[in-house]
């Protein structure tokens, strides 16, 4: 699925009308089947960009086209069909705590299922081997029948990523997929996402705080700062000087130090990196 943004402006739904837009005059194109990493300091507009691409919120100005269509000019039915071709993996996956992992992973297929098949899948998982295979890409196949609330924060994050492999989507939108993972599993998860997207010709747009991981795994890097495009370059052309300018006054993020998280976020994703003990999770 190709993406075309022209002078796009967007603000957080809860922002005041007088607030500075989270995205300001953003123009970029992503070809179908391309894999792109979006980097930049906190508050750069990375998550807002994914929300707009997922058709979760309309732009306030400018133009968005997905697969040659303007989502917000479609009928309600056509918009639902388009959303069924998109997969958004938030940083904190909204997994029901008492659900089995197999059911959570197979939920990635829900956009392509009818109502009765969807309801039946809650009690009788339809394709256990497919869920097992998807989890295997993230070293989680041993957790197939575990309850979600018995997983660590990093394990839950990987379950959210495994859903993408079963989704009937042409566009994967992945928000900070490594925030709760240790370095070894972070490399494994990112390598799996990028290689499978390339193999299946799925467009992948991922936001990352880990600049070294973005440069190592993605051929194209987009740098955002304060809602504006700073650079859009092949990874080999992203120099230390460009990164220093992008992260000016945010050097701790460039060094890979995670931003401080609030108590609510920590309660949802568990201790970092992956927790050894079970962590309770509440759905949002």
KABELPE-V863898 format. One record per helix or strand of 3 or more residues. SS is the DSSP state (alpha for helix, beta for strand). FROM is the first residue (numbers start at 0). TO is the last residue. If there is no record, write none. Layout:
ss=SS from=FROM to=TO
ss=SS from=FROM to=TO
This chain:
ss=beta from=2 to=9
ss=beta from=22 to=29
ss=beta from=34 to=38
ss=alpha from=45 to=52
ss=beta from=60 to=65
ss=alpha from=70 to=72
ss=alpha from=75 to=82
ss=beta from=85 to=88
ss=alpha from=100 to=111
ss=alpha from=114 to=122
ss=alpha from=127 to=135
ss=alpha from=140 to=142
ss=alpha from=147 to=149
ss=alpha from=152 to=165
ss=beta from=170 to=174
ss=alpha from=182 to=199
ss=beta from=202 to=206
ss=alpha from=210 to=216
ss=beta from=219 to=224
ss=beta from=227 to=233
ss=alpha from=234 to=236
ss=alpha from=239 to=245
ss=alpha from=250 to=253
ss=alpha from=262 to=268
